[in-house]
């Protein structure tokens, strides 16, 4: 499995996983990690703007994406 770290480096940030609309609010300097099959990584689209990160995941329903907290504990599974 591959891990992608998403961090709120410049202050609080909202992280949204699409197309499901799952949202996490991160405090300044907080992070979460997306764990996924490495073969899917080239199809993940990440858009960043002030106070927000949108992560578009490929193939909903066909693969598990795991969201981990900063201590590597599972928070949720997407699809």
Order of alpha helices (4+ residues) and beta strands (2+ residues): beta-beta-beta-beta-beta-beta-beta-beta
